[in-house]
């Protein structure tokens, strides 16, 4: 039978002491009288555990800050922490907490309170935004045509989505400014906080739109002994878009998938597909836009021909099917060049 070396009581011992003597005078948790939490006065984010976070309710912030400030002895194993924040005024919250622990197999409960004080500051991200900080510039332009508004907005939306993905793990990444150009050719300039992200986005756009990318860097200063460059990425979109009709090497082709280094074409008469390098595609001439293509209702169909009705003149005429021609539904895509009509293949 074991006994307490301090009071002599028989029974279970903990480091040679009974439960009462072992726990006597011991405190296993500590909490400061007050906990300061900084909130950015511009974006509203809070600084918790060295990170800026977006939390809507101050009560929740006060409880999280209190939990982070709690110190627990290495001898104790926490089981449960209960928190309750109560507003004193706009800048101060009273937070009470109960801590359930095990120490040498014993269940121990302690209660602590603190005052959480909210203080205004400006986070590094907002400091950069207000200071017009940037490292990268995307200049989106087109070749031999004005950039359509729908394509411009599509590109801007794509850039915002990519930046949103990049900034999930790094709030220092952001778009400083977007400028829609009103010049004859149009286009858009996007100012970014990071040239690394700018490069990733530029090459994504190149792959999506078969664009050419040119990169120029300018040394602006030194930061912590390292050269700081501002990099401009000129992303020049080709004259053609997906679904346009081009004349390449004297033959009409439908523009298919666009990639960073190549473009897929389909010959309108032979249905033959080919992949052309984007450098060679510079010689291609756009003869029709995707918007010019007509949807015509199929009246009848044979193995070799399709009889269609013009959507505006309602004229009915026969068109010879190109090899491997397929259709879905009751309409077909038709391109008219002068007095000649071409049945177009299906596109994804």
Buried (B, 14 or more C-beta within 10 A) or exposed (E): EEBBEBEEBEEEBBEEBBBEBBBEEEEBBEBEEEBEBBBBEBBEBBBBEEEBEEBEEBBEBBBBBBBEBBEBBEEBBBEEBEBBBEEEEEBEBBBBBEBBBEBBEEEBEBEBEBBBBBEEEBBEBBEBBEEEBBBBBBBBBBEEBEBBEEBBEEBBEBBEEBBEEBBEEEBEBBBBEEEEBEEEEBBBBBBBBBBEBBBBBBBBBBBBBBBBBEBEEEEEEEEEEEEEBBBBBBBBBBBBBBBBBBBBEEEBBBBBEBBBEBBBBBBBEEBBBBEBEBEEBEEBEBBBBBEEBBEBBBEEBEEEBBBBBBEEEEEEBEBEBBEEBEBEEEBBBBBBBEEEBBBBBEEE
